[in-house]
């Protein structure tokens, strides 16, 4: 017997509204834990706390394929949602250091904290892309002289982490160019996505804002896909994130040009500013796609 369309419609309403889950253990003891933008992370953490262990399984035939963000804005919005939800978990009753105490090993608790504190990394990143460049214009030194032995820890840390990161990226099947683009995205995410995620969490704690689940595009447009395959960044959509990226790019470019003009006039490189000049020059190189989007 086939039900009429009206009966089917009424039957589907409770299913669409998820009302059948009210007053049940679904979402608590079974299924995904709701109430967080990254319910998969929260659910996985709760499963670990029950004694389950994870294993790495990478079959030749992929069990799941999805569409990743193909534009810069989509990627930044997605990471903003992820980092906002991660920080919510850290600031909630499910903080790994509290909820996971005695349930999972300390090293696993700290491993979770690395990702849950992504949003807080925006503070250090914003400092290193703004303050050194501003001080460079005023001739204020923030780092030891290159000729000083106190500069060795800075040089070693930068070279060691960069070499390890590049080697790991290439070992996993990537290229040096891909690694460089990954460093560029790392900087863009930390100065925009992580910053807005951190700010939204502060506003949520103050009671002036609520979390919003932003869904990224799941269907790729043909023109967008072609630009993505050509490795072109798209800046067509207006966004406060692009405003921050452009402002920082202009700041570093003007600082770098200003110090080059001073060097041309005085004819010598101040030893105490050498590390800041190198840092500012690297930031200018990283922001190359932004300058192309502005001038070309």
Secondary structure as UniProt FT lines:
FT   HELIX           5..17
FT   HELIX           19..21
FT   TURN            22..23
FT   TURN            27..29
FT   TURN            37..38
FT   HELIX           39..49
FT   TURN            50..51
FT   HELIX           72..90
FT   TURN            93..94
FT   HELIX           96..99
FT   TURN            100..103
FT   HELIX           106..116
FT   TURN            117..120
FT   HELIX           121..138
FT   TURN            146..147
FT   HELIX           149..151
FT   HELIX           152..171
FT   TURN            172..173
FT   HELIX           176..188
FT   HELIX           189..193
FT   HELIX           194..205
FT   TURN            206..207
FT   HELIX           222..229
FT   TURN            230..231
FT   HELIX           240..266
FT   HELIX           271..273
FT   HELIX           274..286
FT   HELIX           288..295
//
